[in-house]
Amino acid sequence: GQNIDQPTEMTATEGAIVQINCTYQTSGFNGLFWYQQHAGEAPTFLSYNVLDGLEEKGRFSSFLSRSKGYSYLLLKELQMKDSASYLCAVRGQNAGNNRKLIWGLGTSLAVNP
Amino acid sequence: NAGVTQTPKFRVLKTGQSMTLLCAQDMNHEYMYWYRQDPGMGLRLIHYSVGEGTTAKGEVPDGYNVSRLKKQNFLLGLESAAPSQTSVYFCASSNAPGRRVDTQYFGPGTRLTVL
């Protein structure tokens, strides 16, 4: 079957660095997405990885290892507004579903002062 | 440029009633999706469309119907609402052709309660 695993909850301190992990087992692979979702709001796009390595975008970075089926989202200089749920999603490569994403359940991050 | 909009934002139905949720996007996207999000279940795909006039079933299509008569609109219908359909419904759209990243953009959501 297809599966994405992320920790359910994490806690961190304002100004610190936090790493949110995501492991996946899917039928083929055609990209991994990270989304941020604040409580009561819609998911918003953060990052995309399709090749191995690190993608950096300001305070946020995302890493991918396709051979290990593993990604992480790194948040630096944490701010209170970073308290949110972080969703990992993978796009498989089968012809019938290459536009559909397989979603993890999300990691709820609480940033404390 | 409003992005993806959804109507209504909130709705309360009685069991057996019907309703239609409207999604509109002004980004000329080819692909549109309807998801539901429930605590502990994550985002689950209900139906999706790869272009005007096309629809396809997702992961949890039972009890729902969809139509994509115009490229910019994607309608989700509940013919006979059940309490199990109480959820937050999100619409999303994306544009694959020629784009390196087929990012899905989400609407603000519709919070539906079925009593």
Interface residues (C-beta under 8 A of the other chain):
Chain A: G31 F33 E41 A42 P43 T44 F45 Y48 L87 A89 R91 R99 K100 L101 W103 G104 L105 G106
Chain B: Y31 Y33 G40 M41 G42 L43 R44 L45 Y48 V50 G58 F90 S94 A96 V101 D102 T103 Q104 Y105 F106 G107 P108 G109
